[in-house]
Structure formats: structure tokens, C-alpha cells
């Protein structure tokens, strides 16, 4: 059931225009005309590069900020850190659409409208990421940290040399969730981008929705191309993701 929409997307991308609405479960006359149309009608590779840069930078920034914040919350637990963590949790409950207008005004005031920086800046930190890593670091054995302190290690050494190597499955699973979320983001790029040079692939897909009608063949071809990097990343990190969920279930 989950693979059927992906299969139908690829099949539609390979159909000629006169077979788009055919109910036959495979293309009777497969063609690459739709792929050629998206290459001619949109800066596909530029948009893919923009999307990869924005998603990669946002994911890396969120992982670093989440790791530092979650370590601080897990390492120093007192009423002040609990209060700050509670406030941070509340921000996660606020829909992203609520803060889009303030973020838009901030980005405009900083002169970053229609730039890739405008797509990255509001996503350098994530309450969701901090909450997930906090649970992993809370479950980290205190004996290992105490042994590192006895050997004279500081907090920076403990975080990067002791904790990070042991929570790599959690970081991998969180990273792919953050990357997919950023890759599929649509509303914020639609709000702050104006030109194709700074647009992401999700904005490029809407180019095939026109007043004259929807171009389903090119749209499905572009959607298929946009899905390939995500599938490749998941294939590379599948072992870490499965290990993360397995270990979480055993604790």
C-alpha cells in the first residue's frame, strides 16, 4: 500500500501525454518526453542543488544545536534548566505557520529576502530535535561520564569523544527525519523566494500547475527526480535507523 503511490508516480512519469489517465497499471508506450520537458521548462539541477544545500545546512545546524542543548539539559538538572526545558517544549507545540509572518518580517528587515540564507536561518534550531536527543542523553550511562571526569576530561571532551560515538544511531535517525522535513518544506520557501535561482525543488513542482490545466506527466517526472535523493539517503542510513529504533525499544 505504501509503495503503490510511488509506483504510480513513476509510471505516470513514463506515460505519453495521451495515456496520462490510463488505468493500465504500466505504461504501454513508455517515453522520456516528460523528463525532457522538465529539463527544458525548469532549472532542475539548480533547484536540486539549492534544496540539498538548504536541507543539509539546516540538518547540520539543528543537530549541533540540539546536541549542545540536550547535553546541557541532561548534564545539569536543576529547577532552572527544567523550567527552560519546559518553555522549550511549549514552543514545539506552536504551529510553524503562526511564526511565519514574524520570521518573514525579520528576514526582510535583514535584507535576506530571496536568498538561501533566508531558508536556512529560521531552521538552525529545533525544539523537536532537542527533545529527542535529550531522552537519549538522559539514558546515557552515568558511569562512563564519571570515568571520563576522573581521567580529567572536560565537558567538551566528554560530549564529542564519549557521548557522540555512542549515540550515532540516534543522531542518524534524527538527521534523516530533519533532512526529509527540510527537503519537503514548501510554505516557507514559497513565502521568501521570488526567483528560480534561489528556489527549491518543491517550488519548482508548482510550475506545472497552470490555469490552462495541470501537466501531470512533467509533474510526476519532477516529483520522481525529487524523491531520488531521499531514497538514496535512507538506503545509506537504513542500518543506523533500524539500530536506533531497536535500541530504543530495548531500553
Long-range contacts (C-beta under 8 A, 24 or more apart in sequence): 6-227, 9-220, 9-223, 9-224, 9-227, 10-220, 10-224, 12-216, 12-217, 12-220, 13-217, 13-220, 13-221, 13-223, 13-224, 15-217, 16-217, 17-217, 20-216, 20-217, 33-217, 34-217, 34-218, 34-220, 34-221, 35-221, 35-225, 37-215, 37-217, 37-218, 37-221, 38-218, 38-221, 38-222, 38-225, 41-207, 41-208, 41-218, 42-196, 42-204, 42-207, 42-222, 43-196, 43-197, 43-204, 44-201, 44-204, 44-222, 44-225, 46-196, 46-197, 47-196, 47-199, 47-200, 47-201, 47-203, 47-204, 48-201, 48-225, 48-226, 48-229, 50-116, 50-198, 50-199, 50-200, 50-201, 51-183, 51-200, 51-201, 51-202, 51-226, 52-229, 53-116, 54-116, 54-119, 54-120, 54-182, 54-189, 54-200, 55-179, 55-182, 55-183, 56-179, 57-120, 58-119, 58-120, 58-123, 58-124, 58-178, 58-182, 59-175, 59-178, 59-179, 59-182, 61-120, 61-123, 61-124, 61-125, 62-123, 62-124, 62-125, 62-126, 62-129, 62-178, 63-129, 63-171, 63-174, 63-175, 63-178, 65-124, 65-125, 65-126, 65-129, 65-130, 66-125, 66-126, 66-129, 66-130, 66-132, 66-133, 66-174, 67-133, 67-159, 67-164, 67-171, 68-159, 69-125, 69-130, 69-134, 70-130, 70-133, 70-134, 70-136, 70-137, 71-137, 71-155, 71-159, 71-163, 73-130, 73-134, 73-137, 74-134, 74-137, 74-138, 74-140, 75-137, 75-145, 75-155, 85-134, 88-127, 88-130, 88-131, 89-127, 89-131, 91-127, 92-127, 92-128, 92-131, 96-187, 96-188, 97-187, 100-187, 100-188, 100-191, 103-188, 104-191, 104-192, 107-192, 113-192, 113-194, 114-192, 114-193, 114-194, 114-195, 114-198, 115-198, 116-198, 118-192, 118-193, 119-185, 119-188, 119-189, 119-192, 119-193, 119-198, 119-200, 122-188, 123-182, 126-178, 129-174, 129-178, 132-170, 132-174, 133-167, 133-170, 133-171, 133-174, 136-167, 136-170, 137-163, 137-167, 139-251, 140-166, 140-167, 168-240, 169-240, 169-241, 169-243, 169-244, 169-247, 170-244, 170-248, 172-237, 172-240, 172-241, 172-244, 173-237, 173-240, 173-241, 173-244, 173-245, 175-237, 176-233, 176-234, 176-237, 176-241, 179-230, 179-233, 180-230, 183-229, 183-230, 201-225, 201-226, 202-226
